[in-house]
Amino acid sequence: MDRIKEILKKCGVSVYRLTYTLTEAAELYLIRKKLDMPRFKKIGTIKAEIFRDFEEEGKKYRGSALIYLEQGLTDEEMEQKIKNAYFAASFVKNPFYELPAPCVSDLVPSTSDYRDMPLEEAAGKVADLFLSVESDEKAFINSAEIFVRRSAVRILDSAGTDVSYMRDVLRGEFVAQCREPEDVEQYRQFSYTDLDLKSLGEKLQDAVRDVRLRAAAVKAPKAGTCSVILTGENLRELLKFYMERSESAMVYPGYSTWKKGDNVQGETEGGERLNLTLSSALPFSSEGIPMKDRPLLQDGVLAAIHGGSRFAFYLGIEPTGSYEKILLDAGTMPLEEMKKSGALETVSFSDFQTDAMDGHFAGEIRLALARGEDGEIIPLTGGSVNGSLLASQGKLIFSRERYKDAFYEGPLAVLIPDVRVAGA
């Protein structure tokens, strides 16, 4: 880092941000019940953000360019990369803005529950969990990739910020397969900040159960309008609308007209009021801004405009850093009661998305569950759901059951009335 600072000075760069990340990783690859390819690595990266201030026709600009400086580079090679970035920054005409207020801290330790555990041991516990999943020759976990990573991060900039922290992340992906009556596969991902073997175990068992149902599904849902249940990651994708619409990067250019204090949920029509909180697993943002939990919606009223330093400076508000995780305080109806209401339970989609501009949500159904008059579960596949969160947000009912991963914590499910279903 000291070498780079000297080279930056030599190149005439006076405004910069450097981020050094040293990551240790244990990576395991499973094929059925066998460990196929264990891999352990340690990688250091240095990210340099180069800023350049200039004026044109009396207007001040602050351009920037981002480069990565590998540790094996010579001083001459780094100098050339920095010069190229400094030149490129002169073409980026962002109106001038200040870097965040300087922050200095000692190393902040990880808060994960396996921070003192060797990565190989943590990865082994996850692998053992995969190998213990109840399955048979018809339905099973076909393959899995497990990544347990521990990173030491240091951020320093020319304004005086110098912060560092430790971070642990467990993430991965797997494929569940069922061979009969139809050979199908379903892809799943997982991401946790703790070694949450209980939640991951439930996700694995649900995946095996769901792929059995998908293999037996032969009909599409009936076309029309009905109540729909969204769960887990799909519910988080729905709620992400509020996080994205309230970002300063959406508000400043006018893509969002939301202002702090607006009743963005509108009137409730039998639904629950929304209480959302922005949360971060990191003590500092990528700009070195101290992160903390912040109320986003309080009883449906917008409590914060949030984001990084550039757009916050333009709006004249406090920069908060960028958030990835959202918490929801809600939930009044048992999930089983939702299912018995006649709603279509959507289990998985090929791709479920919510548009941050207009609140439209949609997804092509891979597996949905309906209930017959006698309570029989009917697996369905095909068709799609289409709806408007803005039209439905006053009618949302959330489950008492809870769900947690690296990006969302809150009710497991939401019941949405009057959703259009394209099907048979």
Secondary structure, DSSP 8 states (H G I E B T S, - for coil): -HHHHHHHHHTT--EEEEEEEEEEEEEEEEETTEE---EEEEEEEEEEEEEEEEEETTEEEEEEEEEE--TT--HHHHHHHHHHHHHHHTT---B--------EEEEE---STTTTS-HHHHHHHHHHHHHT----SSEEEEEEEEEEEEEEEEEEETTS-EEEEEEEEEEEEEEEEE-SSS-EEEEEEEEESS--HHHHHHHHHHHHHHHHHHHH--B---SEEEEEEEEHHHHHHHHHHHHHHTBHHHHTTTS----TT-BTT---SSS----EEEE-SSSB-TT--B---EEEEETTEE---B--HHHHHHHTS-------EEEE----B-HHHHHHTT-EEEEEEEEEEE-TTT-EEEEEEEEEEEE-TTS-EEEE-S-EEEEEHHHHTTS-EEBSSEEE-SSEEEESEEEEEEEEEE--
